[in-house]
Amino acid sequence: MNTLLPKLGELLVGEYKLQKGVKGEIEELEKELKGMTAALHKVAETPVDQLDQQVKIWASEVRELSYDIEDAIDTFMLNEVRELSYDIEDAIDTFMLKCKGHEPATSFKKVTNLFNKFKTNHQIHGVMKDIMDQVKKVSERRDRYIVDDNAARPTVVDVDSRLEAMYRKATELIGISKPKNELTKQLLEYDGSSSQQSNIISIAHDDSYRDAWDTIKLAVQDAKLGSKIIVTTRNKVVAEHAGSGVYEMKPLSDDDSRQLFCKRIFDSNDDCPADLCGVTEKILKKCGGVPLAIITTACLLASKPRNSEEWDKVNKSISLGLENNLDVDKMRKILSLSYNDLPFHLKTCLLSLSKYPEDELIRKDVLIWGWLAEGFITDETRPVGTSLQEIGESYFNELINRSLIQPMSEDNFWDEDGKVHVFWDEDGKVHACKVHDMVLELINQLSVEEDFVTTYLSDGQQTGKHTCTAQKKKIRRLSLHNSNKSYASPEAREQLSKVRSITIFGKVDSIPPLSSFHVLRVLQLEDCSGMDKNHLNHLDKLRLLRFLRLGHYSATELPESIGKLESLETLDIRGARKPSSFKSHKVLFPMSFAKLRKLLRLYAGRVKLAQGLMLGNMKSLQELVIEATRKVIKEIGNLTELRTLRIVFGSEKTFELKESIQTSIQRLTNLQDLDLRNNISFEEIIDMQQVPSGLQRLFMPDSFMKAFPCWINSLMLSHLTTLSICLDFEYLQSDHLDRLAELPSLRFLRLQLAFVSEQLQEKLTIHRGACAFRSLKDFQFYSSMMPSFQPGAMPHLERLYLSIWTRLRRGGLNDLGLENLYSLRHATIYSFDDDSKAVIEEALKDYPNQAALKIQSMMMN
């Protein structure tokens, strides 16, 4: 509905040739749908298990109807745009004939166009009449069965299922000793504040949520004598809002998880039979250290025979939602509290995650592009100056803050060059997530109940099918997990005619015929390494397609028919490679590619442009990720709408491209995100003399600059939030540090100096100051220099990474000053060798702050 209403408004005020009667019908439909939308929002605010069955049926009918209406309107609007292009073509033909001295007669093309316009108006009139009839029927059914607001109100209030855990004896609790000691220390620690003020500690954890802190604090605002106030919440934003001292609860360790699990079933951890150890580890892996999941799963298994076959059945059945058990129901109810607390738009985004398999690493960018293509993110609530992409990132972060998705900071994944890399937040941001198995089971169940996503597994089984009603529903979103389901029959193909999104996981060796998808917006194929060109036959039929992802694309060229995707906004073909090969290959872009006038994002690797194809003519492009070639670099300067540019330098010598790069980048006045990478080795890529003043992110981790850039100053880079540079000299001068410190918006800084010797040469003193690193939250420093943080330095720093490229001796860390970083929460120190690691551990054993410290050795040859 959120995307449908704006389109109806556009039909009324836009340059569409509609008959007067059709406009009247659209106005009437708009009024009716506004009322339905308001009612749907009320329904969405009520927990699913408290909704009246008639309300559920009515809401489902309205959603299905809105899909059909939007499909019809999108198709009509696309036809109108095509007719307009015909008019323009006719005008050009007429002008050229007149210039040649010929008076054109009424061409057959013009007559055809006039017929098509009449035909289109006639069709939209018929469609609107049919739609209004359906809307009236749905409204009448609502009135007939008295489906009003009262039906959506809960009549029974359950006792909170979490109370049981609150009244357990302390001796029964597991894994709380370390958190208890840390929290006690934090509560009792003198922090320099007045004893007349309250000390507020927020605990962010996985089992609760409360959003009324602003009201609660009214009762304690006058607390005296250093009162201690503890607030618990699962929402990180609420925790930060309540108080500066945020303590984040961590998952149980493997040992504590195993102890908690076994204590609920056996007398002790040692009593677990050997034949159950294997399946126990699988179950604990699914529980992910979450006490709630461990306890409820253990209670379920306690009633089962103690043999590995039975336990393995339960292990599989939990994720499939097949067990009808009170403990599992209790856990689902607790998890549902977090889902019910979500606003309407975030519920939709979370349900879309039900298409992913268990343990799937989900890329943030791909996820957000899918949300954009399906209209989950709209202009309706977009703040001025904010892009839809940024709104999508805020949705992603909110789901993380509410503990509904798990941020993945380290994992292995296949990158564009076919090698295994560590996926980590090297720019201070989270770029991937996973869904906890228990949360995935919940949203799978909800998705089935609302007919949101239809998922087929490798064995042909439909996820959550046991909860479906007997009524045959239309498939709107389809997800195939290594599925070999056949769509050869006419009935099966008819099922696909209303599909808006299809995602295929696993190697694609068969795909439903693309000609069956009449209204498809998203085509996401995660592994195309087994595809041939015939798999993309009829690609030209997908006229409404907005997002196309071809992961590990094995063909050497894109089909000529790609130019027919007139609605395409995002094309992602990163990681193109041949089957059984780790090496990427070039993909030829045909001449028809230039027809993609709505393309906003192109994410590719090695590409070859067809003879005559000018990438610089793709004026709509706002985001470009591509491997550098002479032709590509030369054309980039013409893409004046670019906001994001990420270039990978591969086989071609970078020094040959240096001058072209500088020239092109300086012309991109709208550029906000610049990322230059080198796939070969560390070498100088570019010493730019100037960068666009609107840059927000600059990442050059492989480019050793010969001099400190003159453009790094607060006037030139006032909007810069993220900076990663390498400097080809041993020491950082004090004036260089001052210029970095004065950048007003800088939140992430990654600074690498050249390695010269193993001996400690000099300290880098970081002072406090009113304007010194006022916004910095993440600092990564790689150098032989030893930083020394003075009291009040980097006042908002939360994360610190230090790679110390020298052999440390006792006393070498005396002036490090980590205790002066009052906001520090995570610190990782990489030492030169094991001896240096021992020195660091000795120096930090009495470290007073509450930051989580991680010390690692980094052996160097």
WONORGI-V65789 format. One record per backbone hydrogen bond with DSSP energy under -0.5 kcal/mol. NH is the residue of the N-H (numbers start at 1). CO is the residue of the C=O. E is the energy in kcal/mol with one decimal. If there is no record, write none. Layout:
nh->NH co->CO e->E
nh->NH co->CO e->E
//
This chain:
nh->5 co->1 e->-2.0
nh->7 co->3 e->-1.0
nh->8 co->4 e->-1.9
nh->9 co->5 e->-2.1
nh->10 co->6 e->-2.0
nh->11 co->7 e->-2.0
nh->12 co->8 e->-1.5
nh->13 co->9 e->-2.0
nh->14 co->10 e->-2.5
nh->16 co->14 e->-1.5
nh->18 co->16 e->-1.7
nh->23 co->19 e->-1.9
nh->24 co->20 e->-1.8
nh->25 co->21 e->-1.8
nh->26 co->22 e->-2.2
nh->27 co->23 e->-2.3
nh->28 co->24 e->-2.0
nh->29 co->25 e->-2.4
nh->30 co->26 e->-2.6
nh->31 co->27 e->-1.8
nh->32 co->28 e->-1.9
nh->33 co->29 e->-2.7
nh->34 co->30 e->-1.9
nh->35 co->31 e->-1.5
nh->36 co->32 e->-1.8
nh->37 co->33 e->-2.7
nh->38 co->34 e->-2.0
nh->39 co->35 e->-1.8
nh->40 co->36 e->-2.6
nh->41 co->37 e->-2.2
nh->42 co->38 e->-1.5
nh->43 co->39 e->-2.1
nh->44 co->40 e->-2.6
nh->45 co->41 e->-1.2
nh->46 co->43 e->-1.5
nh->50 co->47 e->-1.9
nh->51 co->48 e->-1.5
nh->52 co->151 e->-0.9
nh->56 co->52 e->-2.0
nh->57 co->53 e->-2.2
nh->58 co->54 e->-2.3
nh->59 co->55 e->-2.9
nh->60 co->56 e->-2.4
nh->61 co->57 e->-2.2
nh->62 co->58 e->-2.2
nh->63 co->59 e->-2.3
nh->64 co->60 e->-2.4
nh->65 co->61 e->-2.3
nh->66 co->62 e->-2.4
nh->67 co->63 e->-2.0
nh->68 co->64 e->-1.9
nh->69 co->65 e->-2.4
nh->70 co->66 e->-2.5
nh->71 co->67 e->-2.4
nh->72 co->68 e->-2.1
nh->73 co->69 e->-2.5
nh->74 co->70 e->-2.9
nh->75 co->71 e->-2.0
nh->76 co->72 e->-2.1
nh->77 co->73 e->-2.9
nh->78 co->74 e->-2.1
nh->79 co->75 e->-2.0
nh->80 co->76 e->-2.2
nh->81 co->77 e->-2.0
nh->82 co->78 e->-2.0
nh->83 co->79 e->-2.4
nh->84 co->80 e->-2.1
nh->85 co->81 e->-1.9
nh->86 co->82 e->-1.7
nh->87 co->83 e->-2.1
nh->88 co->84 e->-2.3
nh->89 co->85 e->-2.3
nh->90 co->86 e->-2.6
nh->91 co->87 e->-2.3
nh->92 co->88 e->-2.2
nh->93 co->89 e->-2.3
nh->94 co->90 e->-2.6
nh->95 co->91 e->-2.3
nh->96 co->92 e->-2.4
nh->97 co->93 e->-2.1
nh->98 co->94 e->-2.2
nh->99 co->95 e->-2.0
nh->100 co->96 e->-1.2
nh->101 co->98 e->-1.5
nh->102 co->97 e->-2.7
nh->104 co->102 e->-0.7
nh->107 co->105 e->-0.5
nh->111 co->107 e->-1.9
nh->112 co->108 e->-2.5
nh->113 co->109 e->-2.5
nh->114 co->110 e->-2.5
nh->115 co->111 e->-2.2
nh->116 co->112 e->-2.5
nh->117 co->113 e->-2.4
nh->118 co->114 e->-2.2
nh->119 co->115 e->-2.8
nh->120 co->116 e->-2.9
nh->121 co->117 e->-2.5
nh->122 co->118 e->-2.4
nh->123 co->119 e->-2.5
nh->124 co->120 e->-2.8
nh->125 co->121 e->-2.1
nh->126 co->122 e->-1.9
nh->127 co->123 e->-2.8
nh->128 co->124 e->-2.7
nh->129 co->125 e->-2.0
nh->130 co->126 e->-2.2
nh->131 co->127 e->-2.6
nh->132 co->128 e->-2.6
nh->133 co->129 e->-1.9
nh->134 co->130 e->-2.0
nh->135 co->131 e->-2.7
nh->136 co->132 e->-2.4
nh->137 co->133 e->-1.9
nh->138 co->134 e->-2.3
nh->139 co->135 e->-2.4
nh->140 co->136 e->-2.7
nh->141 co->137 e->-2.3
nh->142 co->138 e->-1.9
nh->143 co->139 e->-2.1
nh->144 co->140 e->-2.9
nh->145 co->141 e->-2.1
nh->146 co->143 e->-1.0
nh->147 co->142 e->-2.8
nh->148 co->146 e->-1.5
nh->151 co->148 e->-1.2
nh->152 co->149 e->-1.3
nh->153 co->150 e->-1.2
nh->158 co->156 e->-0.6
nh->163 co->160 e->-1.6
nh->164 co->161 e->-0.5
nh->165 co->162 e->-0.7
nh->166 co->162 e->-0.9
nh->167 co->163 e->-1.0
nh->167 co->164 e->-0.7
nh->168 co->165 e->-1.1
nh->172 co->169 e->-1.4
nh->173 co->170 e->-1.1
nh->180 co->176 e->-2.7
nh->181 co->177 e->-2.3
nh->182 co->178 e->-2.6
nh->183 co->179 e->-2.6
nh->184 co->180 e->-2.4
nh->185 co->181 e->-2.4
nh->186 co->182 e->-2.0
nh->187 co->183 e->-2.2
nh->188 co->184 e->-2.1
nh->189 co->185 e->-1.4
nh->191 co->189 e->-0.6
nh->197 co->194 e->-1.7
nh->199 co->227 e->-3.5
nh->200 co->198 e->-0.6
nh->201 co->199 e->-0.5
nh->201 co->229 e->-3.1
nh->202 co->245 e->-2.5
nh->203 co->231 e->-3.5
nh->204 co->202 e->-0.6
nh->204 co->247 e->-2.1
nh->205 co->203 e->-0.6
nh->205 co->233 e->-1.7
nh->215 co->212 e->-0.9
nh->216 co->212 e->-2.4
nh->217 co->213 e->-2.9
nh->218 co->215 e->-1.0
nh->219 co->216 e->-1.8
nh->220 co->217 e->-1.0
nh->221 co->217 e->-0.8
nh->223 co->220 e->-1.7
nh->226 co->195 e->-1.3
nh->229 co->199 e->-2.8
nh->229 co->227 e->-0.5
nh->231 co->201 e->-2.6
nh->231 co->229 e->-0.5
nh->233 co->203 e->-2.7
nh->236 co->234 e->-0.7
nh->236 co->401 e->-1.9
nh->239 co->235 e->-1.9
nh->240 co->236 e->-2.4
nh->241 co->237 e->-1.9
nh->242 co->238 e->-2.3
nh->243 co->239 e->-1.8
nh->245 co->200 e->-0.8
nh->246 co->244 e->-1.4
nh->247 co->202 e->-3.6
nh->247 co->245 e->-0.5
nh->248 co->246 e->-0.6
nh->249 co->204 e->-3.1
nh->249 co->247 e->-0.6
nh->252 co->289 e->-2.6
nh->257 co->253 e->-2.7
nh->258 co->254 e->-2.3
nh->259 co->255 e->-2.3
nh->260 co->256 e->-2.6
nh->261 co->257 e->-2.4
nh->262 co->258 e->-2.6
nh->263 co->259 e->-2.2
nh->264 co->260 e->-1.1
nh->264 co->261 e->-0.5
nh->265 co->261 e->-0.5
nh->265 co->262 e->-0.9
nh->266 co->262 e->-3.7
nh->271 co->268 e->-1.2
nh->272 co->269 e->-1.1
nh->276 co->273 e->-1.6
nh->277 co->273 e->-0.5
nh->277 co->274 e->-1.0
nh->278 co->274 e->-0.5
nh->280 co->276 e->-2.1
nh->281 co->277 e->-2.0
nh->282 co->278 e->-1.4
nh->283 co->279 e->-2.3
nh->284 co->280 e->-2.7
nh->285 co->281 e->-2.0
nh->286 co->282 e->-1.6
nh->287 co->283 e->-1.8
nh->288 co->284 e->-1.3
nh->289 co->284 e->-0.6
nh->290 co->287 e->-1.8
nh->291 co->289 e->-0.7
nh->294 co->290 e->-2.2
nh->295 co->291 e->-2.9
nh->296 co->292 e->-2.1
nh->297 co->293 e->-2.0
nh->298 co->294 e->-2.4
nh->299 co->295 e->-2.5
nh->300 co->296 e->-1.6
nh->301 co->297 e->-2.2
nh->302 co->298 e->-1.7
nh->303 co->299 e->-0.5
nh->303 co->300 e->-0.9
nh->304 co->301 e->-1.9
nh->307 co->305 e->-1.8
nh->311 co->307 e->-2.2
nh->312 co->308 e->-2.2
nh->313 co->309 e->-1.7
nh->314 co->310 e->-1.9
nh->315 co->311 e->-2.6
nh->316 co->312 e->-2.1
nh->317 co->313 e->-2.6
nh->318 co->314 e->-2.3
nh->319 co->315 e->-0.8
nh->320 co->316 e->-1.1
nh->321 co->317 e->-0.9
nh->321 co->318 e->-0.7
nh->322 co->317 e->-2.0
nh->323 co->317 e->-0.6
nh->325 co->323 e->-1.0
nh->329 co->325 e->-2.6
nh->330 co->326 e->-2.2
nh->331 co->327 e->-2.1
nh->332 co->328 e->-2.5
nh->333 co->329 e->-2.2
nh->334 co->330 e->-2.0
nh->335 co->331 e->-2.6
nh->336 co->332 e->-2.4
nh->337 co->333 e->-0.9
nh->337 co->334 e->-0.8
nh->338 co->334 e->-0.7
nh->338 co->335 e->-0.8
nh->339 co->335 e->-1.3
nh->340 co->336 e->-3.2
nh->341 co->337 e->-1.2
nh->342 co->339 e->-1.6
nh->347 co->343 e->-1.7
nh->348 co->344 e->-1.6
nh->349 co->345 e->-1.8
nh->350 co->346 e->-2.5
nh->351 co->347 e->-2.4
nh->352 co->348 e->-1.4
nh->353 co->350 e->-1.5
nh->354 co->351 e->-1.9
nh->355 co->352 e->-1.2
nh->356 co->353 e->-1.6
nh->360 co->357 e->-1.4
nh->362 co->360 e->-0.7
nh->362 co->433 e->-2.9
nh->363 co->361 e->-0.6
nh->364 co->431 e->-2.5
nh->367 co->363 e->-2.1
nh->368 co->364 e->-2.5
nh->369 co->365 e->-2.2
nh->370 co->366 e->-1.8
nh->371 co->367 e->-1.9
nh->372 co->368 e->-2.5
nh->373 co->369 e->-2.5
nh->374 co->370 e->-1.9
nh->375 co->372 e->-1.1
nh->376 co->371 e->-2.5
nh->377 co->371 e->-0.7
nh->381 co->378 e->-0.5
nh->382 co->379 e->-1.1
nh->386 co->383 e->-1.8
nh->391 co->387 e->-1.8
nh->392 co->388 e->-2.3
nh->393 co->389 e->-2.0
nh->394 co->390 e->-1.9
nh->395 co->391 e->-2.0
nh->396 co->392 e->-2.3
nh->397 co->393 e->-2.6
nh->398 co->394 e->-2.0
nh->399 co->395 e->-2.0
nh->400 co->396 e->-1.6
nh->401 co->397 e->-2.8
nh->402 co->398 e->-1.7
nh->403 co->400 e->-2.1
nh->404 co->399 e->-2.4
nh->405 co->399 e->-1.1
nh->406 co->434 e->-3.3
nh->407 co->405 e->-0.6
nh->408 co->432 e->-2.3
nh->409 co->407 e->-0.7
nh->413 co->421 e->-1.3
nh->415 co->413 e->-0.6
nh->415 co->419 e->-2.0
nh->418 co->415 e->-2.1
nh->421 co->413 e->-1.8
nh->421 co->419 e->-0.5
nh->423 co->411 e->-3.3
nh->423 co->421 e->-0.6
nh->424 co->422 e->-0.9
nh->426 co->424 e->-2.5
nh->428 co->425 e->-1.9
nh->431 co->429 e->-0.5
nh->433 co->362 e->-2.0
nh->434 co->406 e->-2.0
nh->436 co->434 e->-0.5
nh->440 co->436 e->-3.0
nh->441 co->437 e->-2.3
nh->442 co->438 e->-1.6
nh->443 co->439 e->-2.6
nh->444 co->440 e->-2.3
nh->445 co->441 e->-1.9
nh->446 co->442 e->-2.4
nh->447 co->443 e->-2.6
nh->448 co->444 e->-2.1
nh->449 co->445 e->-2.2
nh->450 co->446 e->-1.9
nh->451 co->448 e->-1.2
nh->452 co->447 e->-3.1
nh->454 co->477 e->-3.1
nh->455 co->453 e->-0.6
nh->456 co->479 e->-2.4
nh->457 co->461 e->-3.0
nh->460 co->457 e->-1.9
nh->463 co->455 e->-2.1
nh->463 co->461 e->-0.5
nh->465 co->462 e->-1.8
nh->467 co->464 e->-1.7
nh->468 co->465 e->-1.5
nh->473 co->471 e->-0.6
nh->475 co->495 e->-0.6
nh->476 co->474 e->-0.6
nh->478 co->501 e->-3.3
nh->479 co->454 e->-2.6
nh->480 co->503 e->-2.6
nh->481 co->456 e->-2.9
nh->482 co->480 e->-0.8
nh->482 co->505 e->-2.4
nh->493 co->489 e->-2.1
nh->494 co->490 e->-2.0
nh->495 co->491 e->-1.3
nh->496 co->492 e->-0.7
nh->496 co->493 e->-0.8
nh->497 co->494 e->-1.1
nh->498 co->495 e->-0.5
nh->499 co->496 e->-1.6
nh->500 co->476 e->-4.1
nh->501 co->476 e->-1.2
nh->502 co->522 e->-2.3
nh->503 co->478 e->-2.3
nh->504 co->524 e->-2.5
nh->505 co->480 e->-3.0
nh->505 co->503 e->-0.5
nh->508 co->527 e->-2.5
nh->509 co->507 e->-0.9
nh->516 co->513 e->-1.9
nh->517 co->514 e->-1.4
nh->518 co->516 e->-1.0
nh->521 co->500 e->-3.3
nh->522 co->500 e->-1.9
nh->523 co->547 e->-2.5
nh->524 co->502 e->-2.5
nh->525 co->523 e->-0.6
nh->525 co->549 e->-2.7
nh->526 co->504 e->-2.3
nh->526 co->524 e->-0.6
nh->527 co->506 e->-0.5
nh->528 co->551 e->-3.8
nh->531 co->528 e->-1.9
nh->535 co->532 e->-1.7
nh->536 co->533 e->-1.0
nh->537 co->534 e->-1.6
nh->539 co->536 e->-1.4
nh->541 co->538 e->-1.9
nh->542 co->539 e->-1.6
nh->543 co->541 e->-1.9
nh->545 co->542 e->-1.3
nh->546 co->521 e->-2.7
nh->547 co->521 e->-2.1
nh->548 co->570 e->-2.5
nh->549 co->523 e->-2.6
nh->550 co->572 e->-2.7
nh->551 co->525 e->-3.2
nh->552 co->574 e->-1.1
nh->553 co->550 e->-0.9
nh->554 co->528 e->-1.0
nh->558 co->588 e->-2.6
nh->562 co->559 e->-1.8
nh->563 co->560 e->-1.4
nh->564 co->561 e->-2.0
nh->565 co->562 e->-1.7
nh->566 co->564 e->-2.3
nh->568 co->565 e->-1.7
nh->569 co->546 e->-2.2
nh->570 co->546 e->-2.2
nh->571 co->601 e->-2.3
nh->572 co->548 e->-2.7
nh->573 co->571 e->-0.5
nh->573 co->603 e->-2.9
nh->576 co->573 e->-0.7
nh->577 co->553 e->-0.6
nh->578 co->583 e->-0.7
nh->581 co->578 e->-1.7
nh->585 co->576 e->-1.4
nh->587 co->606 e->-1.5
nh->588 co->556 e->-2.7
nh->589 co->608 e->-3.0
nh->590 co->588 e->-0.6
nh->593 co->590 e->-1.7
nh->594 co->591 e->-1.7
nh->595 co->592 e->-2.1
nh->596 co->593 e->-1.7
nh->597 co->595 e->-2.3
nh->599 co->596 e->-1.3
nh->600 co->569 e->-2.3
nh->601 co->569 e->-2.5
nh->602 co->623 e->-2.3
nh->603 co->571 e->-2.8
nh->604 co->602 e->-0.6
nh->604 co->625 e->-3.1
nh->607 co->605 e->-0.6
nh->608 co->587 e->-2.4
nh->610 co->589 e->-2.0
nh->613 co->610 e->-2.6
nh->614 co->612 e->-0.5
nh->615 co->613 e->-0.7
nh->617 co->614 e->-1.7
nh->618 co->615 e->-2.0
nh->619 co->617 e->-2.2
nh->621 co->618 e->-1.8
nh->622 co->600 e->-3.0
nh->623 co->600 e->-2.4
nh->624 co->644 e->-2.1
nh->625 co->602 e->-2.6
nh->626 co->646 e->-2.1
nh->627 co->605 e->-2.5
nh->628 co->648 e->-2.9
nh->633 co->629 e->-2.6
nh->634 co->630 e->-2.1
nh->635 co->631 e->-1.7
nh->636 co->632 e->-1.6
nh->637 co->633 e->-0.6
nh->638 co->635 e->-1.9
nh->639 co->636 e->-2.1
nh->640 co->638 e->-1.7
nh->642 co->639 e->-1.8
nh->643 co->622 e->-3.6
nh->644 co->622 e->-2.5
nh->645 co->673 e->-2.9
nh->646 co->624 e->-2.6
nh->647 co->675 e->-2.5
nh->648 co->626 e->-1.8
nh->649 co->647 e->-0.5
nh->649 co->677 e->-2.8
nh->650 co->648 e->-0.6
nh->656 co->653 e->-0.9
nh->657 co->654 e->-1.2
nh->658 co->654 e->-0.7
nh->661 co->657 e->-2.4
nh->662 co->658 e->-2.1
nh->663 co->659 e->-2.0
nh->664 co->660 e->-2.5
nh->665 co->661 e->-2.7
nh->666 co->662 e->-1.8
nh->667 co->663 e->-0.6
nh->667 co->664 e->-1.0
nh->668 co->665 e->-1.4
nh->669 co->667 e->-1.7
nh->671 co->668 e->-1.4
nh->672 co->643 e->-2.7
nh->673 co->643 e->-2.5
nh->674 co->697 e->-2.8
nh->675 co->645 e->-2.4
nh->676 co->699 e->-2.5
nh->677 co->647 e->-2.8
nh->677 co->675 e->-0.5
nh->679 co->649 e->-2.8
nh->683 co->681 e->-0.5
nh->683 co->702 e->-1.3
nh->688 co->686 e->-0.6
nh->695 co->692 e->-1.4
nh->696 co->672 e->-3.4
nh->697 co->672 e->-2.3
nh->698 co->722 e->-2.5
nh->699 co->674 e->-2.7
nh->700 co->698 e->-0.5
nh->700 co->724 e->-2.7
nh->702 co->676 e->-0.6
nh->703 co->700 e->-1.0
nh->704 co->702 e->-0.7
nh->705 co->703 e->-0.8
nh->705 co->726 e->-2.6
nh->712 co->709 e->-1.1
nh->713 co->711 e->-1.5
nh->717 co->713 e->-2.3
nh->718 co->715 e->-0.5
nh->719 co->693 e->-0.5
nh->720 co->717 e->-0.8
nh->721 co->696 e->-3.2
nh->722 co->696 e->-1.8
nh->723 co->748 e->-1.9
nh->724 co->698 e->-2.1
nh->725 co->750 e->-2.0
nh->726 co->703 e->-0.9
nh->727 co->752 e->-3.0
nh->728 co->705 e->-3.3
nh->729 co->727 e->-1.0
nh->733 co->731 e->-0.6
nh->737 co->733 e->-2.0
nh->738 co->734 e->-2.1
nh->739 co->735 e->-1.8
nh->740 co->736 e->-1.8
nh->741 co->737 e->-2.6
nh->742 co->738 e->-1.5
nh->743 co->740 e->-1.3
nh->744 co->742 e->-0.5
nh->746 co->743 e->-0.8
nh->747 co->721 e->-2.7
nh->748 co->721 e->-2.3
nh->749 co->778 e->-2.4
nh->750 co->723 e->-2.8
nh->751 co->749 e->-0.5
nh->751 co->780 e->-2.9
nh->752 co->725 e->-1.8
nh->753 co->782 e->-2.7
nh->754 co->727 e->-1.1
nh->754 co->729 e->-1.2
nh->764 co->786 e->-2.4
nh->765 co->763 e->-0.7
nh->766 co->788 e->-2.8
nh->767 co->765 e->-0.7
nh->772 co->769 e->-1.1
nh->773 co->741 e->-2.4
nh->773 co->771 e->-0.7
nh->774 co->741 e->-0.5
nh->777 co->747 e->-2.6
nh->778 co->747 e->-2.0
nh->779 co->799 e->-2.2
nh->780 co->749 e->-3.0
nh->781 co->801 e->-2.7
nh->782 co->751 e->-2.5
nh->783 co->781 e->-0.5
nh->783 co->803 e->-2.0
nh->786 co->762 e->-1.6
nh->787 co->785 e->-0.6
nh->788 co->764 e->-2.7
nh->789 co->816 e->-2.8
nh->790 co->766 e->-2.4
nh->790 co->788 e->-0.6
nh->792 co->820 e->-0.9
nh->793 co->790 e->-2.4
nh->797 co->794 e->-1.7
nh->798 co->777 e->-2.3
nh->799 co->777 e->-2.5
nh->800 co->826 e->-2.0
nh->801 co->779 e->-2.6
nh->802 co->828 e->-2.6
nh->803 co->781 e->-2.6
nh->804 co->802 e->-0.6
nh->804 co->830 e->-2.4
nh->805 co->783 e->-2.4
nh->805 co->803 e->-0.8
nh->806 co->804 e->-1.3
nh->807 co->758 e->-2.3
nh->808 co->806 e->-0.6
nh->812 co->809 e->-2.7
nh->814 co->811 e->-1.3
nh->816 co->813 e->-1.6
nh->820 co->817 e->-1.7
nh->821 co->818 e->-1.7
nh->822 co->820 e->-1.2
nh->824 co->821 e->-1.4
nh->825 co->798 e->-2.7
nh->826 co->798 e->-2.5
nh->827 co->852 e->-2.7
nh->828 co->800 e->-3.0
nh->829 co->854 e->-2.8
nh->830 co->802 e->-3.7
nh->831 co->829 e->-0.6
nh->831 co->856 e->-3.4
nh->832 co->806 e->-0.6
nh->837 co->833 e->-2.1
nh->838 co->834 e->-2.0
nh->839 co->835 e->-1.7
nh->840 co->836 e->-2.3
nh->841 co->837 e->-2.5
nh->842 co->838 e->-2.1
nh->843 co->839 e->-2.2
nh->844 co->840 e->-1.9
nh->845 co->842 e->-0.7
nh->847 co->844 e->-1.8
nh->852 co->825 e->-3.0
nh->853 co->851 e->-0.7
nh->854 co->827 e->-2.3
nh->856 co->829 e->-2.5
nh->858 co->831 e->-2.0
//
